[in-house]
Amino acid sequence: MNQKPVICLGCAFWDTIFKIERIPSHGAKVLPEKAVQAASGMATAAAVTIARLGGNVELWARVGRDPTGESFLHDLSREAVRIDRIRRVEGARTAFSTILVDNEGERLVVPYTDPSLDPGPGWLPLHEVADAAAVLVDMRWPEGARALLAEARRRGIPTVLDADVSPLEVLREMIALADHVLFSEPALLSLSDRGTPSEALRDVAAGIEANVVGVTLGAAGALVWQRGDMVDSIATIPSIPIRAVDTLNAGDVWHGTYVYGLVNDWDLPRRVRMANVAAAMKCEHFGGRLGSPTLPELLERSRTSV
């Protein structure tokens, strides 16, 4: 097992998650069946996933110097994620979300990020990238992502982008900086006028230099293209059948599992297949990233689901 650290950089959110019967279509008072609060965010959930699988991982992010930031750090300290690279910003509020999850596992997310949460990346300890196994960034802190991706590429460290929906000019910039560009379906389709995810993936992959370009498709699994394969060859890797309880953070668990497999020399089909299984397992549990599996759980489920 590779014990060099994976660096995850991006958003840090404090989530309040309510389990309800259905998401209302108009104003109403809704009484939840369950509620949890947890440290979350795309890079945060990916980091927790890597840690639960047994990887060495640290989170580079920003929180406010406020009670919500204290809650975020305290909650994350329960996981095996290094958190001393999280900056506490004076005079800013920690980002937070309120999330409704219905009986079908679908969710309504209302996030808020304080604009005074200093975006400057000058404090990042970029010299530490030389000792990393890989870096993973999300789209929610482009200033930090830009700096980390550039330094990792300069040092020959593998770079992975969780390419989710964002302003198109930012998305286009970020996908040009990473070795592994892994899209959500809405983000991919926002970059192409092609009709299907497969056509859009082929279209976008042709215009960037990434070694791997992929897209997650929820219950349908994932599509992935690798440079050096046959021209226009796109692999379809299915997921496993489940009853979804909560789809929140499924994509983040997928990305964390993919990076864990990358640094531990899993080949691409296995990386994607295991990421599909891990994301599906997460969806069977309420509570966002709290449902991410351990490595023994993942390996057992992948064996029994073949």
RODO-2510 file (C-alpha; in nm, 4 decimals, decimal comma):
residues 306
     n   res          X          Y          Z
     1     m     0,0000     0,0000     0,0000
     2     n     0,1327     0,3417    -0,0977
     3     q     0,1867     0,5470     0,2184
     4     k     0,2809     0,8743     0,0527
     5     p     0,0065     1,1285     0,1214
     6     v    -0,2695     1,2211    -0,1159
     7     i    -0,3447     1,5941    -0,1016
     8     c    -0,7127     1,6852    -0,1414
     9     l    -0,7850     2,0543    -0,1961
    10     g    -1,1180     2,2291    -0,2220
    11     c    -1,4325     2,3187    -0,0377
    12     a    -1,5022     2,2654     0,3312
    13     f    -1,8726     2,2733     0,4219
    14     w    -2,0696     2,2092     0,7372
    15     d    -2,3759     2,0131     0,6256
    16     t    -2,7112     1,9840     0,7992
    17     i    -2,8917     1,6929     0,6334
    18     f    -3,2619     1,6167     0,6833
    19     k    -3,4338     1,2930     0,5813
    20     i    -3,7877     1,3667     0,4624
    21     e    -4,0584     1,1784     0,2766
    22     r    -4,0619     1,4034    -0,0295
    23     i    -3,9127     1,7347    -0,1361
    24     p    -4,1980     1,9890    -0,1428
    25     s    -4,2805     2,1713    -0,4651
    26     h    -4,4122     2,4789    -0,2791
    27     g    -4,3795     2,6506     0,0552
    28     a    -4,4435     2,4168     0,3484
    29     k    -4,3277     2,3135     0,6936
    30     v    -4,1693     1,9669     0,6724
    31     l    -4,0873     1,7512     0,9742
    32     p    -3,7803     1,5305     0,9114
    33     e    -3,7532     1,1650     1,0044
    34     k    -3,3795     1,1958     1,0731
    35     a    -3,1141     1,4668     1,0823
    36     v    -2,7348     1,4653     1,0921
    37     q    -2,4663     1,7321     1,0813
    38     a    -2,1227     1,6576     0,9389
    39     a    -1,8068     1,8031     0,7908
    40     s    -1,8468     1,7775     0,4160
    41     g    -1,7724     1,9285     0,0767
    42     m    -1,6407     1,7617    -0,2368
    43     a    -1,2706     1,7455    -0,1471
    44     t    -1,3547     1,6806     0,2182
    45     a    -1,5738     1,3783     0,1413
    46     a    -1,3138     1,2443    -0,1023
    47     a    -1,0445     1,2777     0,1654
    48     v    -1,2563     1,0907     0,4195
    49     t    -1,3143     0,8156     0,1639
    50     i    -0,9413     0,7757     0,1024
    51     a    -0,8784     0,7627     0,4776
    52     r    -1,1469     0,5000     0,5368
    53     l    -0,9932     0,2863     0,2633
    54     g    -0,6619     0,3027     0,4499
    55     g    -0,4845     0,5751     0,2545
    56     n    -0,2656     0,8526     0,3897
    57     v    -0,4495     1,1758     0,3108
    58     e    -0,4547     1,5424     0,4055
    59     l    -0,7062     1,8165     0,3357
    60     w    -0,6022     2,1640     0,2200
    61     a    -0,9009     2,3941     0,2646
    62     r    -1,0364     2,7060     0,4351
    63     v    -1,2850     2,7552     0,7158
    64     g    -1,3817     3,0634     0,9119
    65     r    -1,2581     3,1247     1,2640
    66     d    -1,6087     3,0706     1,3959
    67     p    -1,8135     2,8066     1,5848
    68     t    -1,9082     2,6333     1,2585
    69     g    -1,5416     2,6021     1,1678
    70     e    -1,4759     2,4521     1,5120
    71     s    -1,7514     2,1973     1,4498
    72     f    -1,6059     2,1148     1,1073
    73     l    -1,2564     2,0536     1,2472
    74     h    -1,3836     1,8564     1,5458
    75     d    -1,5948     1,6288     1,3283
    76     l    -1,3178     1,5707     1,0762
    77     s    -1,0708     1,4924     1,3567
    78     r    -1,2661     1,1689     1,4084
    79     e    -1,1499     1,0494     1,0684
    80     a    -0,7886     0,9653     0,9777
    81     v    -0,7507     1,2825     0,7697
    82     r    -0,4665     1,5247     0,8386
    83     i    -0,6334     1,8607     0,9101
    84     d    -0,3462     2,0899     1,0131
    85     r    -0,3320     2,2278     0,6561
    86     i    -0,6820     2,3732     0,6908
    87     r    -0,6576     2,7506     0,7210
    88     r    -0,8850     2,9365     0,9636
    89     v    -0,9727     3,2750     0,8174
    90     e    -1,0320     3,5630     1,0599
    91     g    -1,3562     3,7536     1,0070
    92     a    -1,5104     3,4938     0,7720
    93     r    -1,7885     3,2414     0,8139
    94     t    -1,7366     2,8734     0,7370
    95     a    -1,9317     2,7561     0,4328
    96     f    -2,2487     2,5643     0,5207
    97     s    -2,5351     2,3788     0,3522
    98     t    -2,8863     2,2692     0,4327
    99     i    -2,9841     1,9515     0,2471
   100     l    -3,3145     1,7689     0,2103
   101     v    -3,3010     1,3994     0,1155
   102     d    -3,6244     1,2279     0,0100
   103     n    -3,7362     0,8647     0,0181
   104     e    -3,5903     0,8000    -0,3269
   105     g    -3,2463     0,9198    -0,2166
   106     e    -3,2643     1,2382    -0,4235
   107     r    -3,1638     1,5630    -0,2596
   108     l    -3,2120     1,9382    -0,2591
   109     v    -2,8928     2,1214    -0,1608
   110     v    -2,8822     2,4862    -0,0502
   111     p    -2,5145     2,5855     0,0034
   112     y    -2,3730     2,9173     0,1182
   113     t    -2,0126     3,0354     0,0918
   114     d    -1,9138     3,3597     0,2595
   115     p    -1,7499     3,5873    -0,0020
   116     s    -1,5071     3,7109     0,2669
   117     l    -1,3517     3,3625     0,2924
   118     d    -1,0133     3,4687     0,1527
   119     p    -0,9478     3,2804    -0,1764
   120     g    -0,5776     3,3648    -0,1932
   121     p    -0,3533     3,0538    -0,2208
   122     g    -0,0324     3,2199    -0,1024
   123     w    -0,0336     3,0326     0,2309
   124     l    -0,0379     2,6859     0,0716
   125     p     0,2719     2,4747     0,1570
   126     l     0,3357     2,3880    -0,2078
   127     h     0,6865     2,2564    -0,1347
   128     e     0,5187     1,9530     0,0274
   129     v     0,3754     1,8465    -0,3072
   130     a     0,7117     1,6858    -0,3911
   131     d     0,6408     1,4109    -0,1352
   132     a     0,2785     1,3457    -0,2395
   133     a     0,1447     1,0361    -0,4154
   134     a    -0,1207     1,2392    -0,6011
   135     v    -0,3353     1,5495    -0,5694
   136     l    -0,7122     1,5800    -0,6054
   137     v    -0,8881     1,9147    -0,6427
   138     d    -1,2510     2,0156    -0,6766
   139     m    -1,4002     2,3166    -0,8563
   140     r    -1,5017     2,5199    -0,5509
   141     w    -1,1704     2,6941    -0,4828
   142     p    -1,0178     2,7620    -0,8266
   143     e    -0,7391     2,9864    -0,6962
   144     g    -0,6060     2,7088    -0,4743
   145     a    -0,6697     2,4382    -0,7340
   146     r    -0,4804     2,6319    -0,9999
   147     a    -0,1743     2,6700    -0,7759
   148     l    -0,1722     2,3081    -0,6594
   149     l    -0,2254     2,1565    -1,0054
   150     a     0,0536     2,3684    -1,1530
   151     e     0,3003     2,2706    -0,8806
   152     a     0,2088     1,9018    -0,9009
   153     r     0,2522     1,8968    -1,2772
   154     r     0,5869     2,0724    -1,2442
   155     r     0,7023     1,7969    -1,0092
   156     g     0,5494     1,5082    -1,2062
   157     i     0,2896     1,4209    -0,9406
   158     p    -0,0401     1,2754    -1,0739
   159     t    -0,3246     1,5280    -1,0764
   160     v    -0,6963     1,4505    -1,0544
   161     l    -0,9817     1,6961    -1,1116
   162     d    -1,3330     1,6457    -0,9752
   163     a    -1,4894     1,8359    -1,2658
   164     d    -1,8306     1,9434    -1,1418
   165     v    -2,0601     2,2207    -1,2631
   166     s    -1,9016     2,5664    -1,2414
   167     p    -1,8656     2,8778    -1,4580
   168     l    -1,7663     2,7550    -1,8043
   169     e    -1,4507     2,9628    -1,8285
   170     v    -1,3275     2,8194    -1,4967
   171     l    -1,4207     2,4646    -1,5949
   172     r    -1,2383     2,4948    -1,9283
   173     e    -0,9300     2,6284    -1,7523
   174     m    -0,9209     2,3544    -1,4893
   175     i    -0,9667     2,0602    -1,7265
   176     a    -0,6561     2,1746    -1,9135
   177     l    -0,4447     2,1416    -1,5975
   178     a    -0,5137     1,7849    -1,4788
   179     d    -0,3949     1,4376    -1,5831
   180     h    -0,7218     1,2698    -1,4812
   181     v    -1,0351     1,4725    -1,5593
   182     l    -1,3429     1,3093    -1,4086
   183     f    -1,6727     1,4830    -1,4797
   184     s    -2,0189     1,4819    -1,3347
   185     e    -2,2680     1,4325    -1,6177
   186     p    -2,4090     1,7902    -1,6031
   187     a    -2,0573     1,9398    -1,6097
   188     l    -1,9562     1,7324    -1,9118
   189     l    -2,2705     1,8166    -2,1063
   190     s    -2,2210     2,1867    -2,0340
   191     l    -1,9017     2,1760    -2,2434
   192     s    -2,0394     2,0052    -2,5522
   193     d    -2,3383     2,0314    -2,7820
   194     r    -2,3241     1,6567    -2,8460
   195     g    -2,6384     1,4659    -2,7597
   196     t    -2,5109     1,1872    -2,5346
   197     p    -2,2508     1,1557    -2,2569
   198     s    -2,0437     0,9220    -2,4774
   199     e    -2,0367     1,1694    -2,7656
   200     a    -1,9647     1,4600    -2,5312
   201     l    -1,6846     1,2670    -2,3625
   202     r    -1,5200     1,1938    -2,6967
   203     d    -1,5595     1,5563    -2,7982
   204     v    -1,4073     1,6999    -2,4800
   205     a    -1,1258     1,4425    -2,4563
   206     a    -1,0098     1,5357    -2,8050
   207     g    -0,9478     1,8929    -2,6960
   208     i    -0,7397     1,8416    -2,3785
   209     e    -0,4151     1,6659    -2,2881
   210     a    -0,5395     1,4560    -1,9956
   211     n    -0,4356     1,0913    -1,9768
   212     v    -0,7803     0,9822    -1,8556
   213     v    -1,1173     1,1493    -1,9094
   214     g    -1,4302     1,0042    -1,7545
   215     v    -1,7855     1,0825    -1,6489
   216     t    -1,9970     0,9418    -1,3674
   217     l    -2,3560     0,8524    -1,4546
   218     g    -2,5086     0,7606    -1,1206
   219     a    -2,6880     0,4263    -1,1272
   220     a    -2,5653     0,3696    -1,4846
   221     g    -2,2014     0,3580    -1,3717
   222     a    -1,9318     0,5489    -1,5585
   223     l    -1,7743     0,6035    -1,8976
   224     v    -1,3976     0,6372    -1,9264
   225     w    -1,1462     0,7121    -2,2016
   226     q    -0,7709     0,6589    -2,1722
   227     r    -0,5042     0,8095    -2,3950
   228     g    -0,3190     0,5423    -2,5895
   229     d    -0,6203     0,3150    -2,6240
   230     m    -0,7739     0,2577    -2,9633
   231     v    -0,8964     0,5772    -3,1265
   232     d    -1,2384     0,6786    -2,9910
   233     s    -1,2437     0,3816    -2,7511
   234     i    -1,4684     0,4563    -2,4534
   235     a    -1,5259     0,1904    -2,1881
   236     t    -1,8638     0,1584    -2,0198
   237     i    -1,8261     0,0286    -1,6643
   238     p    -2,1585    -0,0457    -1,4916
   239     s    -2,2472     0,0047    -1,1283
   240     i    -2,4227    -0,2462    -0,9033
   241     p    -2,7980    -0,2547    -0,8357
   242     i    -2,9000    -0,1007    -0,5036
   243     r    -3,1914     0,0717    -0,3353
   244     a    -3,0753     0,4304    -0,2969
   245     v    -3,1405     0,5919     0,0402
   246     d    -2,9210     0,9016     0,0028
   247     t    -2,7202     1,0039    -0,3056
   248     l    -2,5484     1,2995    -0,1343
   249     n    -2,1652     1,2842    -0,1719
   250     a    -2,1820     0,9758    -0,3954
   251     g    -1,9658     1,1439    -0,6581
   252     d    -1,7137     1,2523    -0,3950
   253     v    -1,6841     0,8966    -0,2633
   254     w    -1,6377     0,7864    -0,6252
   255     h    -1,3505     1,0290    -0,6758
   256     g    -1,1843     0,9383    -0,3468
   257     t    -1,1958     0,5679    -0,4329
   258     y    -1,0585     0,6366    -0,7807
   259     v    -0,7609     0,8250    -0,6346
   260     y    -0,6982     0,5529    -0,3769
   261     g    -0,6848     0,2998    -0,6591
   262     l    -0,4616     0,5248    -0,8676
   263     v    -0,1919     0,5570    -0,6027
   264     n    -0,2115     0,1850    -0,5236
   265     d    -0,1577     0,0787    -0,8862
   266     w    -0,5054    -0,0534    -0,9646
   267     d    -0,5516    -0,0589    -1,3402
   268     l    -0,8084     0,1785    -1,4869
   269     p    -1,1000    -0,0679    -1,5214
   270     r    -1,0567    -0,1831    -1,1615
   271     r    -1,0255     0,1760    -1,0386
   272     v    -1,3546     0,2732    -1,2005
   273     r    -1,5341    -0,0478    -1,1093
   274     m    -1,4386    -0,0156    -0,7422
   275     a    -1,5316     0,3535    -0,7427
   276     n    -1,8746     0,2585    -0,8795
   277     v    -1,9213     0,0025    -0,6015
   278     a    -1,8060     0,2413    -0,3280
   279     a    -2,0403     0,5151    -0,4488
   280     a    -2,3304     0,2692    -0,4649
   281     m    -2,2570     0,1480    -0,1116
   282     k    -2,2596     0,5064     0,0119
   283     c    -2,6031     0,5569    -0,1440
   284     e    -2,7436     0,2777     0,0721
   285     h    -2,6865     0,4875     0,3861
   286     f    -2,8350     0,8165     0,5009
   287     g    -2,5962     1,0920     0,6047
   288     g    -2,3900     1,1981     0,3056
   289     r    -2,0214     1,1040     0,3278
   290     l    -2,0849     0,9139     0,6525
   291     g    -2,1837     0,6169     0,4328
   292     s    -1,8425     0,5780     0,2654
   293     p    -1,7068     0,2221     0,3077
   294     t    -1,3879     0,0819     0,4543
   295     l    -1,1544    -0,1201     0,2321
   296     p    -1,2620    -0,4622     0,3691
   297     e    -1,6267    -0,3664     0,3154
   298     l    -1,5549    -0,2511    -0,0373
   299     l    -1,3567    -0,5595    -0,1310
   300     e    -1,6233    -0,7905     0,0087
   301     r    -1,9043    -0,6109    -0,1734
   302     s    -1,7120    -0,6080    -0,5010
   303     r    -1,6658    -0,9868    -0,4737
   304     t    -2,0283    -1,0600    -0,3945
   305     s    -2,1584    -0,8225    -0,6634
   306     v    -1,9737    -0,9809    -0,9578
***
